[in-house]
């Protein structure tokens, strides 16, 4: 399942790495936009098979942040 950004922002912090096991609601990355920190969370439990962003990357609304293989 692809996890997408809900807004245009800069990736402030990558919280999990590829291969990590996550629960629904776990933070994957934290975005920064207009001096606000916005978490991007897992919408399903499973294993992170891809992280498509890195810290300080500029991303747009709808960009894929991570891919999770549901448990």
C-alpha positions in Angstrom: 0.0 0.0 0.0 1.4 3.4 -1.0 1.4 6.1 1.7 1.2 9.5 0.2 1.9 13.1 1.4 -1.2 15.2 2.0 0.6 18.5 1.3 3.6 20.1 -0.3 6.4 20.2 2.3 10.0 19.4 3.2 10.9 16.1 4.9 12.1 17.2 8.3 12.7 13.7 9.7 12.5 10.1 8.6 11.3 8.1 11.6 11.4 4.5 10.2 13.7 2.7 7.8 13.0 0.3 5.0 12.3 -3.2 6.5 10.8 -1.8 9.7 7.5 -3.4 11.0 4.9 -0.7 11.7 1.5 -0.6 13.3 -1.4 1.4 11.9 -1.0 5.0 13.1 2.8 4.8 13.6 4.7 7.8 12.3 6.8 7.2 9.2 8.1 10.7 8.4 7.6 14.2 9.8 7.1 16.9 7.3 7.7 20.6 7.8 5.6 23.2 6.2 5.2 26.9 7.2 7.2 26.1 10.4 4.7 23.4 11.4 5.6 19.7 11.9 3.1 17.3 10.2 3.5 13.6 10.8 2.8 11.1 8.0 1.5 7.9 9.5 1.0 4.3 8.5 -2.6 3.6 7.4 -2.1 -0.2 7.8 0.0 -2.5 9.9 2.8 -4.2 8.0 6.4 -4.0 6.8 7.9 -1.0 5.1 9.1 -2.3 1.8 10.2 1.1 0.4 11.0 4.5 1.7 10.9 6.9 -1.2 12.0 10.1 0.6 15.0 11.3 2.6 15.5 14.1 5.1 15.4 17.6 3.5 13.7 16.3 0.3 11.0 18.6 -1.1 7.8 16.7 -1.8 4.5 17.6 -3.4 0.9 16.7 -2.4 0.2 13.2 -3.5 3.9 12.1 -3.7 4.5 8.5 -2.4 6.4 8.7 0.9 6.6 5.0 1.6 5.2 1.6 0.6 3.9 -0.9 3.2 3.3 -4.6 2.7 0.2 -5.2 4.9 0.6 -7.8 7.6 
